[in-house]
Amino acid sequence: MINIFLDDLRKCPNGFILARNYQECINLLTQNQVSILSLDHDLGSEYEPTGYDVCKYIIEHDLFPKSVYLHTSNPVGRMNMYQLLERYKPASMKLFMYPYK
């Protein structure tokens, strides 16, 4: 099991593998079982896929981690990701609207 930290700018916390963009995160999600996924929303330019796009991928491909934390500074993005995941997540997945520790 691995922990993934998706963020284009922030320093990766100990115990996590850093994904700087959507594709790196998707690669990690598809190749590993994930315990904790910590998501940023905005990932570079406005034309880049976002943390919300990662949430859609998780749902479409049934790749739910055990826990998801939303560490983004974007309040609208945070709410959008939370509402999407809350609607489709399995009962066993824990969802948090704040950063991990």
DAVEN-V759310 format. One record per run of one state. SS is the DSSP state (2 for helix, 1 for strand, 0 for the rest). FROM is the first residue (numbers start at 0). TO is the last residue. If there is no record, write none. Layout:
BEGIN
SS|FROM|TO ; SS|FROM|TO
END
This chain:
BEGIN
0|0|0 ; 1|1|5 ; 0|6|15 ; 1|16|18 ; 0|19|20 ; 2|21|30 ; 0|31|32 ; 1|33|38 ; 0|39|49 ; 2|50|59 ; 0|60|65 ; 1|66|69 ; 0|70|73 ; 2|74|87 ; 0|88|92 ; 1|93|95 ; 0|96|100
END
